[in-house]
Amino acid sequence: MMQQKPSDPLSQGSGQTQAFLQTRNRRDRTARKAFFGITLIPVLLIIVITCLLVIRAWPILSSQPLANLMLGEVWKPTNEQFGFLPFILGTVWVTLVGVILAVPACLLVAIYLAEYARRSTRTIAKPVLDLLAAIPSVVYGVWGLLVIVPFVDDILGPFFHRWLGFVPVFSVTQPTGFGIFAGGIVLAVMIAPLIIAVTFEVLSTVPDELRQASLSLGATRWQTISRVVLPRVLPGIIAAVVLGASRALGETMAVLMVVGNVPSIPTSIFDTAYPLAALIANNFGEMMSIPLYDAALLSAALLLLVIIMIFNILSTFVLQRILGKARI
């Protein structure tokens, strides 16, 4: 009988290595596909929500011209008049006032915490900001109803009317305290923790070596912040403002309680308004026997979703332009 040759140890080791590599590559491909599928879930969710809203809103979209819906100023569901312009402008006014009031103060607070404050101050301030962000919106609404509305009615309204009443945007025609300014103040307080937290984290990413190099050249602390730190993190600051504005656009309960909820086109920050989110929250489930009323409210939800998507897309485009110029 012929004696069988022993197998080559090198070939055995090579075969085991190849099998191990094939198994590892197969697991990597499986993990990559799984992560890709999970990443697609938010995109698919947005598509599904949009499609469902379009289907439910289609009866009114197909029965009335889109221009009449978007530019119509009259909201009388019993007469089948569904003008969304007062609600669109109310949403824009309240959001702009809230962002304008919040951004300067939030930026200064974040700069102080990141550049000037002691470690002990940061240790106390950050939990407080987290607590403010965790307060339910209805609590902010009650606070606005009990504190902000009387404050606007008794102090801010007369002050602006006396000194800036000649400017239409600051004129007070119906002093009740309920209105855009009260809603903007509540929104500013609500979005402030988010903007401060993101801006603080962005400022913390700047290497200390840049600050030390600027100070060693004779620059003051503020010159270093304004000419070295802030230009470097400008895209991150814009992203923080965008996040805050996105939350303000969709905020419902707190604004609903203080903004007045009158479907009219505002001309002053002291006028009442009726944002889209408040319209949906106030009326959905009621008077559904009125023809097209259900479709009109879901059209408002679709419109709010489109406004937020357009706002975020434009903000992303601006961020990309700024980042591209910074690289150049």
Protein Blocks (a to p, Z undefined) as FASTA:
>chain_A
ZZdddddfklmmmmmmmmmmmmmmmmmmmmmmmmmmmmmmmmmmmmmmmmmmmmmmmmmm
mmpcfklmmmpcbdcfknopacfklmmmmmmmmmmmmmmmmmmmmmmmmmmmmmmmcfkl
mmmmmmmmmmmmmpcfklmmmmmmmmmmmmmmmmmmmmmmmmmmmpmklpcfbdghpajk
lmmmmmmmmmmmmmmmmmmmmmmmpcfklmmmmmmnopafklmmmmmmmmmmmmmmmmmm
mmmmmmmmmpcklmmmmnoopacddfbfkbccddfklmmmmmgopaklpghklmmmmmmm
mmmmmmmmmmmmmmmmmmmmmmmmmmZZ
